[in-house]
Amino acid sequence: MTARNPRRYRAAAAAGSRRRQPRVRRASAGLSPTRAGAILAMLLTAGAIYGLAATSAFGYGRIEIAGTLVTPPAKVEAMLGLKKGTNLVGLATEPLEAQLRDIPSVADANISVGLPDTIRVDVTERRPIVIWAAAGHRFVVDDGGTLFADVGKTPPPAIAALPVVTDDRRSAATLAIRSILDPVDLDAATRLGSLTPEKVGSSAAALAVRVTDERGFTVSSGAKGWLAVFGFYGASQRTPALIPGQVQLLGTLLAGREALVATVILADDRDGTFIPKPTPKPTPKPSASPAP
């Protein structure tokens, strides 16, 4: 009887004890109907957009502009620089809005597209607070002191109702659109420009504000009325904060004698005086006719 080799027996037994692992089949990488449909829809959409962008059916034909008071609509259209027929599908409006903000009178702008052929522009202009008349121009000024438009002699009613300051200083000849007024001048101008005849007890129809190199700021009741000299103002000394007190003092000096006052000098908010109008000379009596 042949003896078995223990090593070979154990090796064979170990080999025979291994279990065969089941094969796993991987899912196919092919597209499911849902994914295929989604991709097809995307391709169709992209094709449709390309087709719209290539067609002339949505070409720029007209413009609608709202919110302009001192900004000429023609300037808005020219600044956009769009040619008639420009395709409006997918038009980038942000760069166009940035271009409109370069117009001095425009604070902000919003552009929308109305298919098939319309561009709508909503303009937000700078807020005007005073008209600055200088060197033959009439500029509107915003609350930051920027001169942003020349409105001429016949501005829109809303602009015409603003206070007017006439600047007769030599430096006024250099003012132009985009110029910025000195903050002290703007402060004094807006305070004095808000004056009405009623606030100083005057019977005048209106008051006129002027600034000159010789007298600084003045307020007048008219050609044959009185002139009040408010003077010059600075950032740290004799500031425009004096003006309310000066206005009160002016009312006191005019009370009961307005028709007799020629000039009022307001040194500050407590010290002031007035110069009366010249006393009219008496009319000479007609000479008696000789007896016949």
KEKE-3310 file (N, C-alpha, C; in steps of 0.2 Angstrom, whole numbers, plus 5000, padded with zeros to 4 digits):
npx = (5004:5003:5011:5004:5009:5010:5012:5009:4995:4989:4991:4984:4971:4970:4969:4958:4948:4945:4933:4924:4922:4907:4903:4902:4892:4894:4884:4878:4886:4878:4866:4851:4834:4829:4840:4844:4834:4834:4847:4844:4834:4842:4850:4841:4836:4848:4850:4839:4841:4852:4847:4837:4846:4852:4842:4834:4822:4821:4827:4834:4823:4816:4816:4812:4812:4812:4811:4819:4823:4832:4841:4844:4834:4839:4853:4854:4851:4861:4872:4871:4873:4868:4865:4852:4842:4851:4853:4842:4841:4848:4855:4868:4865:4871:4884:4880:4872:4882:4888:4878:4879:4890:4885:4884:4872:4866:4862:4860:4855:4843:4841:4830:4824:4812:4805:4797:4807:4811:4819:4820:4823:4826:4829:4838:4840:4852:4849:4842:4846:4848:4849:4863:4868:4879:4891:4883:4877:4865:4866:4861:4863:4868:4866:4879:4886:4889:4889:4878:4871:4866:4853:4848:4838:4824:4820:4813:4797:4798:4811:4813:4807:4816:4828:4838:4854:4865:4880:4892:4906:4923:4929:4919:4918:4925:4917:4909:4900:4901:4909:4913:4906:4912:4911:4907:4902:4891:4883:4880:4873:4862:4855:4852:4845:4834:4826:4811:4800:4791:4798:4806:4798:4794:4787:4789:4789:4797:4813:4831:4846:4863:4881:4896:4913:4916:4906:4902:4890:4873:4856:4842:4828:4823:4824:4821:4821:4827:4844:4852:4867:4875:4888:4904:4909:4917:4926:4929:4929:4917:4906:4893:4883:4880:4869:4855:4853:4857:4846:4835:4839:4839:4825:4821:4827:4821:4807:4793:4799:4803:4801:4809:4822:4838:4850:4856:4867:4874:4884:4886:4877:4871:4875:4870:4866:4857:4856:4847:4836:4839:4832:4819:4820:4810:4797:4798:4788:4776:4779:4770:4758:4759:4749:4736)
npy = (4994:5011:5025:5040:5057:5069:5083:5086:5082:5091:5103:5100:5099:5112:5119:5114:5119:5132:5145:5148:5165:5173:5180:5197:5207:5222:5237:5243:5256:5264:5277:5281:5282:5294:5302:5303:5310:5322:5328:5329:5339:5349:5351:5355:5367:5375:5375:5382:5395:5399:5400:5411:5421:5423:5427:5440:5444:5449:5462:5477:5491:5502:5514:5517:5529:5534:5545:5556:5573:5584:5578:5576:5565:5561:5561:5551:5540:5541:5539:5525:5519:5509:5501:5501:5487:5479:5463:5458:5448:5440:5451:5460:5470:5477:5483:5493:5501:5505:5514:5524:5530:5538:5550:5566:5571:5559:5548:5535:5520:5509:5496:5487:5474:5473:5462:5461:5471:5482:5493:5497:5511:5516:5530:5537:5553:5565:5573:5589:5604:5618:5632:5638:5653:5658:5667:5668:5656:5644:5633:5617:5611:5598:5590:5587:5597:5597:5603:5599:5600:5611:5621:5632:5647:5643:5632:5616:5616:5610:5612:5626:5631:5630:5638:5652:5657:5670:5671:5682:5683:5684:5672:5664:5663:5651:5641:5625:5611:5597:5604:5607:5615:5625:5619:5627:5638:5632:5628:5641:5647:5638:5640:5654:5654:5648:5658:5667:5681:5682:5677:5687:5697:5705:5714:5712:5704:5694:5687:5690:5681:5684:5683:5691:5698:5709:5711:5698:5687:5692:5698:5703:5714:5718:5729:5742:5741:5736:5731:5718:5715:5701:5695:5688:5670:5657:5641:5639:5651:5664:5656:5649:5646:5657:5662:5660:5668:5680:5682:5684:5696:5704:5705:5712:5724:5728:5730:5739:5750:5746:5752:5763:5759:5757:5750:5736:5731:5717:5713:5702:5689:5697:5710:5723:5736:5749:5758:5772:5776:5789:5805:5811:5826:5840:5845:5859:5873:5879:5894:5909:5915:5930:5944:5949)
npz = (5000:4995:5003:5007:5003:5015:5013:5000:5000:5009:5002:4990:4996:5001:4989:4984:4992:4989:4985:4971:4964:4960:4944:4940:4930:4922:4921:4906:4897:4889:4883:4893:4889:4895:4897:4884:4878:4885:4881:4868:4868:4873:4862:4852:4858:4858:4844:4840:4847:4840:4828:4830:4833:4821:4812:4804:4809:4821:4822:4827:4828:4834:4847:4864:4876:4893:4907:4905:4907:4906:4898:4881:4871:4859:4861:4870:4861:4852:4860:4863:4850:4842:4827:4815:4813:4820:4828:4841:4849:4863:4866:4874:4888:4898:4895:4887:4896:4904:4895:4894:4906:4905:4901:4906:4913:4917:4930:4932:4922:4914:4903:4893:4882:4870:4861:4845:4840:4848:4859:4876:4886:4902:4911:4924:4930:4936:4952:4951:4960:4960:4948:4940:4934:4923:4913:4902:4901:4908:4920:4927:4943:4953:4970:4974:4969:4955:4939:4927:4916:4902:4902:4896:4891:4891:4901:4905:4914:4927:4930:4928:4940:4949:4961:4956:4954:4950:4944:4944:4945:4940:4939:4935:4921:4917:4920:4916:4909:4919:4928:4945:4959:4972:4988:4999:4992:4986:4997:5002:4992:4990:5002:5002:4990:4993:4999:5001:4997:5008:5019:5023:5026:5015:5002:4989:4972:4969:4974:4970:4968:4969:4965:4967:4963:4970:4981:4986:4991:4987:4989:4981:4979:4967:4952:4956:4969:4985:4990:4998:5006:5009:5009:5009:5011:5020:5023:5036:5043:5046:5040:5030:5039:5046:5039:5041:5053:5048:5038:5047:5053:5042:5039:5051:5049:5037:5041:5041:5034:5021:5008:5009:5009:5002:5002:5011:5024:5029:5041:5050:5058:5068:5067:5058:5045:5036:5021:5017:5003:4991:4996:4987:4977:4979:4968:4958:4960:4949:4940:4943:4931:4922:4924:4913)
capx = (5000:5007:5009:5002:5013:5006:5012:5005:4988:4987:4991:4978:4965:4969:4967:4951:4943:4944:4927:4924:4918:4902:4905:4897:4891:4893:4879:4880:4887:4873:4861:4845:4829:4828:4846:4845:4829:4837:4852:4841:4831:4847:4853:4836:4836:4854:4849:4833:4844:4856:4842:4835:4851:4854:4837:4833:4815:4821:4832:4832:4819:4814:4818:4808:4816:4808:4814:4823:4820:4836:4845:4841:4833:4843:4859:4854:4851:4867:4877:4870:4877:4866:4863:4845:4843:4855:4849:4841:4841:4854:4859:4871:4863:4876:4889:4876:4870:4888:4889:4874:4881:4895:4882:4884:4866:4863:4865:4859:4851:4841:4839:4827:4823:4805:4804:4803:4811:4811:4824:4817:4828:4824:4835:4838:4845:4855:4844:4844:4844:4848:4851:4868:4868:4886:4894:4878:4874:4861:4868:4858:4868:4865:4867:4886:4889:4891:4885:4878:4867:4864:4846:4846:4833:4817:4820:4806:4794:4801:4818:4812:4804:4822:4831:4843:4860:4868:4887:4896:4913:4928:4931:4913:4919:4928:4913:4906:4897:4906:4913:4911:4906:4915:4905:4904:4897:4885:4879:4877:4868:4855:4852:4849:4841:4827:4823:4805:4799:4788:4802:4810:4793:4795:4781:4792:4786:4802:4820:4836:4852:4869:4887:4901:4920:4916:4902:4901:4883:4868:4849:4839:4820:4821:4828:4820:4820:4833:4849:4855:4874:4877:4895:4908:4909:4923:4925:4931:4927:4911:4903:4886:4879:4877:4864:4848:4853:4857:4840:4831:4841:4836:4818:4820:4829:4816:4801:4790:4803:4805:4801:4814:4829:4842:4855:4857:4874:4874:4891:4885:4870:4869:4876:4868:4863:4855:4857:4841:4836:4840:4826:4817:4819:4803:4795:4798:4782:4776:4779:4763:4757:4758:4742:4735)
capy = (5000:5016:5030:5047:5063:5074:5090:5086:5081:5097:5108:5099:5101:5119:5122:5112:5123:5139:5145:5152:5171:5174:5185:5203:5210:5229:5240:5246:5264:5267:5282:5279:5286:5300:5306:5305:5315:5329:5330:5331:5345:5355:5353:5358:5374:5378:5377:5388:5401:5401:5402:5417:5426:5424:5430:5447:5446:5452:5467:5484:5495:5508:5515:5520:5532:5537:5548:5561:5579:5588:5574:5575:5558:5560:5560:5544:5535:5541:5536:5518:5517:5503:5502:5498:5480:5475:5458:5460:5441:5439:5458:5462:5477:5480:5488:5499:5505:5509:5520:5530:5533:5543:5556:5570:5571:5553:5545:5528:5519:5502:5494:5481:5472:5471:5459:5459:5476:5488:5494:5502:5514:5520:5535:5541:5559:5568:5577:5596:5608:5625:5634:5642:5657:5661:5668:5667:5649:5642:5626:5614:5609:5593:5591:5587:5603:5596:5606:5593:5601:5618:5621:5638:5652:5640:5625:5613:5619:5608:5615:5633:5632:5630:5644:5654:5661:5673:5671:5687:5683:5683:5664:5660:5662:5645:5635:5622:5605:5593:5608:5606:5621:5625:5617:5633:5642:5628:5629:5648:5648:5635:5643:5660:5653:5646:5663:5670:5688:5682:5675:5693:5702:5710:5715:5711:5698:5688:5689:5688:5680:5686:5683:5695:5698:5715:5710:5692:5685:5698:5697:5710:5713:5721:5735:5749:5739:5736:5726:5716:5712:5695:5695:5682:5665:5652:5635:5639:5658:5667:5651:5650:5645:5663:5665:5660:5674:5686:5683:5686:5703:5708:5706:5717:5731:5730:5730:5746:5755:5743:5757:5768:5756:5756:5744:5733:5728:5712:5711:5695:5687:5701:5717:5725:5742:5750:5765:5774:5779:5797:5809:5814:5833:5843:5847:5866:5876:5883:5901:5912:5919:5938:5947:5952)
capz = (5000:4994:5008:5005:5005:5019:5010:4994:5002:5012:4996:4986:5000:5001:4983:4983:4997:4987:4982:4964:4965:4954:4939:4940:4924:4923:4917:4899:4897:4884:4886:4894:4885:4898:4896:4877:4877:4888:4877:4861:4869:4873:4855:4849:4860:4855:4837:4840:4849:4835:4822:4832:4833:4814:4808:4804:4811:4828:4822:4831:4824:4837:4854:4869:4881:4898:4913:4903:4908:4903:4893:4875:4869:4853:4864:4872:4856:4849:4864:4862:4845:4839:4820:4813:4811:4825:4831:4848:4853:4867:4866:4881:4889:4903:4892:4884:4902:4906:4891:4895:4913:4904:4899:4912:4917:4918:4936:4931:4916:4914:4896:4892:4875:4869:4855:4840:4837:4852:4865:4881:4890:4908:4913:4930:4929:4942:4955:4951:4966:4958:4942:4941:4928:4922:4907:4896:4902:4914:4921:4932:4948:4958:4977:4975:4966:4948:4934:4923:4909:4901:4901:4892:4894:4892:4903:4907:4920:4934:4931:4929:4946:4954:4963:4951:4957:4945:4946:4940:4946:4934:4938:4932:4914:4916:4922:4910:4911:4923:4933:4952:4963:4979:4993:5003:4987:4985:5003:5003:4986:4991:5008:5000:4985:4996:5002:4998:5000:5014:5024:5026:5026:5009:4997:4982:4969:4970:4976:4965:4972:4964:4968:4963:4966:4975:4987:4988:4989:4988:4988:4978:4978:4960:4950:4960:4976:4990:4989:5004:5005:5014:5009:5007:5016:5020:5026:5044:5046:5042:5036:5028:5045:5048:5034:5045:5057:5043:5036:5052:5054:5036:5040:5056:5046:5032:5044:5041:5030:5015:5002:5009:5010:4996:5003:5018:5025:5035:5043:5052:5060:5074:5066:5051:5045:5030:5018:5014:4996:4991:4996:4980:4977:4978:4962:4958:4959:4942:4941:4941:4925:4922:4924:4907)
cpx = (5004:5006:5008:5007:5009:5006:5008:4997:4986:4986:4985:4971:4964:4966:4960:4946:4942:4937:4927:4919:4913:4904:4899:4897:4890:4887:4881:4881:4882:4868:4854:4840:4828:4833:4846:4840:4831:4842:4849:4837:4836:4849:4848:4836:4842:4853:4844:4836:4848:4852:4839:4840:4853:4849:4836:4826:4815:4827:4829:4829:4817:4816:4813:4812:4811:4813:4819:4820:4825:4841:4841:4840:4838:4851:4860:4855:4858:4873:4877:4874:4875:4863:4856:4846:4847:4850:4848:4841:4848:4858:4862:4869:4868:4881:4886:4874:4876:4889:4885:4876:4887:4892:4882:4878:4863:4866:4865:4854:4849:4839:4836:4825:4816:4805:4798:4808:4813:4816:4821:4823:4825:4830:4833:4843:4847:4849:4846:4842:4844:4851:4857:4869:4875:4888:4889:4875:4870:4862:4863:4863:4865:4868:4875:4890:4891:4887:4885:4874:4866:4857:4843:4841:4826:4818:4813:4803:4796:4807:4817:4810:4810:4824:4836:4848:4864:4876:4891:4903:4917:4929:4925:4914:4922:4923:4910:4903:4902:4910:4909:4911:4910:4910:4902:4900:4891:4880:4876:4872:4862:4852:4849:4844:4834:4823:4817:4804:4795:4792:4806:4804:4793:4788:4783:4789:4791:4809:4825:4843:4858:4875:4892:4908:4920:4912:4900:4893:4878:4862:4846:4831:4818:4825:4827:4819:4826:4838:4852:4862:4875:4884:4898:4908:4915:4921:4925:4929:4922:4908:4896:4881:4876:4871:4857:4848:4853:4850:4835:4833:4839:4829:4817:4822:4824:4809:4799:4794:4806:4806:4806:4821:4832:4846:4855:4863:4873:4881:4891:4878:4867:4870:4875:4866:4861:4856:4850:4842:4836:4833:4824:4817:4812:4802:4795:4791:4782:4776:4772:4763:4756:4751:4741:4734)
cpy = (5006:5022:5037:5052:5068:5081:5091:5086:5088:5103:5107:5100:5108:5122:5120:5116:5130:5139:5150:5158:5171:5180:5190:5206:5218:5232:5243:5253:5267:5272:5279:5284:5293:5305:5308:5310:5322:5332:5332:5338:5351:5356:5357:5366:5378:5380:5382:5394:5404:5404:5409:5423:5427:5427:5437:5449:5449:5458:5474:5489:5502:5508:5519:5523:5536:5540:5554:5568:5584:5585:5573:5568:5556:5558:5553:5539:5535:5538:5528:5515:5511:5505:5498:5491:5475:5469:5459:5453:5440:5445:5459:5469:5480:5485:5494:5504:5509:5515:5525:5533:5538:5550:5560:5570:5565:5550:5537:5526:5511:5501:5487:5480:5470:5468:5460:5465:5482:5487:5499:5504:5518:5524:5538:5547:5561:5573:5585:5600:5616:5626:5639:5646:5660:5661:5666:5660:5649:5635:5624:5611:5603:5594:5590:5593:5603:5599:5601:5594:5609:5618:5627:5643:5649:5633:5622:5616:5617:5611:5623:5635:5632:5637:5646:5658:5663:5674:5676:5688:5682:5675:5661:5659:5655:5639:5632:5615:5601:5597:5607:5612:5620:5623:5622:5637:5639:5629:5636:5649:5644:5638:5650:5659:5651:5652:5665:5677:5687:5680:5681:5699:5707:5709:5713:5704:5692:5691:5686:5687:5681:5685:5687:5695:5704:5714:5703:5690:5691:5695:5703:5708:5716:5727:5741:5747:5740:5730:5724:5712:5707:5694:5689:5677:5660:5646:5635:5646:5661:5662:5652:5648:5651:5666:5665:5667:5680:5688:5686:5694:5707:5709:5711:5724:5733:5732:5738:5751:5752:5748:5762:5766:5755:5750:5742:5730:5723:5709:5704:5694:5692:5708:5718:5733:5743:5757:5766:5776:5786:5800:5812:5822:5835:5846:5855:5868:5880:5890:5904:5916:5926:5940:5950:5959)
cpz = (5000:5000:5005:5007:5008:5016:5004:4995:5005:5006:4992:4990:5000:4995:4981:4987:4994:4983:4976:4965:4959:4950:4940:4934:4925:4919:4911:4900:4892:4887:4887:4890:4888:4896:4889:4875:4879:4883:4870:4862:4870:4866:4851:4851:4858:4848:4836:4842:4843:4829:4823:4831:4825:4810:4809:4806:4818:4828:4825:4826:4827:4844:4858:4875:4886:4903:4911:4904:4905:4898:4887:4873:4863:4855:4867:4867:4852:4853:4864:4856:4841:4832:4819:4811:4815:4828:4838:4853:4857:4867:4873:4882:4894:4900:4890:4890:4904:4902:4892:4902:4911:4902:4906:4916:4919:4925:4935:4925:4916:4907:4896:4884:4875:4862:4851:4839:4842:4858:4869:4885:4896:4911:4920:4930:4936:4945:4955:4957:4965:4951:4943:4934:4928:4915:4901:4896:4908:4915:4927:4936:4952:4965:4978:4972:4959:4944:4928:4916:4909:4898:4897:4895:4895:4894:4904:4913:4927:4935:4932:4936:4951:4955:4958:4955:4951:4947:4941:4941:4940:4933:4935:4924:4912:4917:4915:4913:4914:4928:4940:4956:4969:4984:4997:4998:4986:4991:5004:4998:4987:4997:5006:4994:4987:4999:4998:5001:5007:5020:5027:5026:5021:5005:4990:4979:4969:4972:4971:4969:4966:4968:4964:4967:4971:4981:4989:4986:4991:4986:4986:4977:4971:4958:4954:4967:4980:4988:4996:5003:5010:5014:5007:5013:5015:5023:5034:5047:5042:5037:5034:5034:5048:5044:5038:5049:5053:5040:5041:5053:5048:5037:5045:5053:5040:5035:5044:5037:5023:5009:5003:5009:5003:4997:5010:5019:5031:5036:5046:5054:5066:5072:5059:5051:5038:5028:5015:5006:4997:4992:4990:4981:4976:4971:4962:4957:4952:4944:4939:4935:4926:4921:4917:4907)
residu = (MET:THR:ALA:ARG:ASN:PRO:ARG:ARG:TYR:ARG:ALA:ALA:ALA:ALA:ALA:GLY:SER:ARG:ARG:ARG:GLN:PRO:ARG:VAL:ARG:ARG:ALA:SER:ALA:GLY:LEU:SER:PRO:THR:ARG:ALA:GLY:ALA:ILE:LEU:ALA:MET:LEU:LEU:THR:ALA:GLY:ALA:ILE:TYR:GLY:LEU:ALA:ALA:THR:SER:ALA:PHE:GLY:TYR:GLY:ARG:ILE:GLU:ILE:ALA:GLY:THR:LEU:VAL:THR:PRO:PRO:ALA:LYS:VAL:GLU:ALA:MET:LEU:GLY:LEU:LYS:LYS:GLY:THR:ASN:LEU:VAL:GLY:LEU:ALA:THR:GLU:PRO:LEU:GLU:ALA:GLN:LEU:ARG:ASP:ILE:PRO:SER:VAL:ALA:ASP:ALA:ASN:ILE:SER:VAL:GLY:LEU:PRO:ASP:THR:ILE:ARG:VAL:ASP:VAL:THR:GLU:ARG:ARG:PRO:ILE:VAL:ILE:TRP:ALA:ALA:ALA:GLY:HIS:ARG:PHE:VAL:VAL:ASP:ASP:GLY:GLY:THR:LEU:PHE:ALA:ASP:VAL:GLY:LYS:THR:PRO:PRO:PRO:ALA:ILE:ALA:ALA:LEU:PRO:VAL:VAL:THR:ASP:ASP:ARG:ARG:SER:ALA:ALA:THR:LEU:ALA:ILE:ARG:SER:ILE:LEU:ASP:PRO:VAL:ASP:LEU:ASP:ALA:ALA:THR:ARG:LEU:GLY:SER:LEU:THR:PRO:GLU:LYS:VAL:GLY:SER:SER:ALA:ALA:ALA:LEU:ALA:VAL:ARG:VAL:THR:ASP:GLU:ARG:GLY:PHE:THR:VAL:SER:SER:GLY:ALA:LYS:GLY:TRP:LEU:ALA:VAL:PHE:GLY:PHE:TYR:GLY:ALA:SER:GLN:ARG:THR:PRO:ALA:LEU:ILE:PRO:GLY:GLN:VAL:GLN:LEU:LEU:GLY:THR:LEU:LEU:ALA:GLY:ARG:GLU:ALA:LEU:VAL:ALA:THR:VAL:ILE:LEU:ALA:ASP:ASP:ARG:ASP:GLY:THR:PHE:ILE:PRO:LYS:PRO:THR:PRO:LYS:PRO:THR:PRO:LYS:PRO:SER:ALA:SER:PRO:ALA:PRO)
# end
